[in-house]
Each structure stands twice: as structure tokens, then as C-alpha cells.
């Protein structure tokens, strides 16, 4: 695949993703992952998330902006690395606001207690299996019988910076 094809494939895989594991480095140096909802799924190199202004993830980003984000959709997985920043922009919060966000943050997008986390993606790695989960299991079973490596799809590292 060309770089353009690989980037397009990452964009395609992320278009189906809305939940992820968002990993930061804590102020004491430990990796901390937590589930988060992606707010903008049309990937242009930036990923957006809502967070409580006083949350540990916001403090972690203040100390170390390097983050990892892992997505799974169907039989595909994407790991994105990037640099996070905390954004306090009411207009952007209103733009990204949804009923799903309102379930977590009842004070509305103008609240100072709510911030956005913007992640500028630097790189990604994806694994994409062909077909369904059943066909992947069949490929594994076939490999046990034939002794050949299973065809579990494609894997690529993509520079997004």
C-alpha cells in the first residue's frame, strides 16, 4: 500500500469507531487507560474528546501530552499515537455537543467544569482481518491443519504527522 492508501485505510477504520481506550502517562509514570467516546468521527488528523476539567486524565496531559488511543471495530483494530492538549473553547464544545455527551455532563457545553481534549495524531498502526470473525476463526483452524500461517489480514504502520 502507498502512504496515501494506508492513511485512507486508517480513516476508513476510524469512521466506524466511536469508543476507544485512551491511555495517558500518570504523574507518577504509570500508564493509565480508560474507555472514552470519540466525538468527531470524520478523521482529519485530530481526535476530540470531552472530559471533566478536574479529571486525572487532564492532569496527566498537563504533565505529559503523549497519548495512545486504541480502537476496535468488527475485525479491525487501530492504535493511534499523538499529542494531546486541553482545549477550553465554548464554541467548539457546542459544535461537538450531543445527547450522549449530555448524559455524562449535565451542566451543558458552557460549563467551565467541562473541557475538550484534542489529540493531534502522529502515527497509527492497524490490523485488519478479512471477512467476519467466523472467517478469521476458520483461517486459524485451517492453519492448525495445514501447518501454514493463517491469513489474518493486513497490518501497517502509518505516519500521520
N, C-alpha and C positions, 0 to 999 in steps of 0.2 A: 504494500500500500504506500502511496505517496503521503507526505506530511499533510497535505490538504485533505486527502481521503481519510486519514487517521483522525484528524481533528473533526471532520464531518461525522465520523462514526461515533466519537465521544459525544458530540452534540446530539446525535440521534439517540444514543443510550440514555443520556440525561433527560431527554424530553419525556421519557416515561417514568422518571424517578421523582418522588416528592418527599420521601423520608430518607434519612441518612443517619449515619453515626458520625458525629462531629468531634474530632479529637484535638485537644489543646494540651500544652505542657503546663502543669500546675506551677505555682510559685515556688514549690519545693522540689521541682524537677521531675515529677511523675506524670506519665501520660494519662489523661482522663478523657474517656469517650462517653458521649451521651447522645440519645436519639434527638433529632431536631427535624423540623419541617422546612423544606426549601420553599422560598416564597416566590421566586421567579424561575420558571422552568425553561424559558427561552434563553438558552445559554449563549452569552456573548463574551465570555471570559470572566464575568463576575457572577458570584452566587450571593444571594441575600437571605438573611435570617432575622427573625425578631428575637429579642432577649430582654430579660429584666435588667435594668441598669445596674442593680446591685448584685448580680449573679456572679458565681465563681468563674464562669467562662469569660465574662467581660474583664474580670481582674486578671485572668490568665493571659488574655490577648494583650492587655496593657503591659504585661511583663515580657511576653514572647509572642509576637504576631504570627509565627509559623504554625499552620494548622494542617490537619489531614481530614478529609471527608470521604466516607465510603458509602456507595450506593449499591443497591441490588434491585434488579427488576427482571422478572422472568428468569431466564437462564443467563443473564449478563450481570457483570459486576464492574464497577468503576471506582477507582481510588484517585482522588484529586488532592494535590498538594498546593498550598498557596499561602498568601499573607493576608491576615485578617485585620480589619480596622473597625472601630466602633464609630457609628455614624448617628449623629443627633440632628436629623433633618425631618421636620414635621411633614413637609410636602412629599418626601419620598415615603415616609411611613403611611400617609394617606393613600398614596398610589399603590402600595403593596398590601394594604389592609384588606382582610377578608373575614367572613363569618368564622372560619377556622381559627384565625388569629384572635378574634374577639372572644372565643371560648376560653382562651388562656389569659388574655389581658383585657379585663372588663373596663378599664379606665379610658379606653379609646386611644387613637393614634397620637393625640396631642399631649399625652401624659409624659412628664419628664422621667417617670419610672420605667419607660419603655425605650429601648434603643434598637437600632439595626446593626447587624454585623454584616459587613461587606467583605467577601473573600475574593481577592484577585488571584485567579487560578494561574499557577506557574507550570504545572505539569499534571499529567494523568497517566494512569495505566489501566487498561481494561482487559477483561476476559469475557469473551462472548461465545457461548456454546450454540451450535446449530440446532434448530428444531426445539422440541419441548424437553421437559425434564425426563419424560419417559424415554425419548430417543437418546438422551445422554446416558441414562441407566443401561439401555440396550448396548450402547457403544462400550461401556465398561464391561458388561457381561461378555460381549464378543471378544474383547481383548484378553479376558481371562482364558477363553477357549483357544484362541489363535496364538496367544503369546505376543501379539503386536500391541504397540501403544494405542490407546483409544484416541479417536478423533474427537477431542472435546472443544474444538472451535479455535478461535483466534485470540491472540494475546499481543498487545503492543504497548509501547511506552511513547507518549505523545508530549512534545514540548508545546505548552500553551502560552508561554510568555512572549 
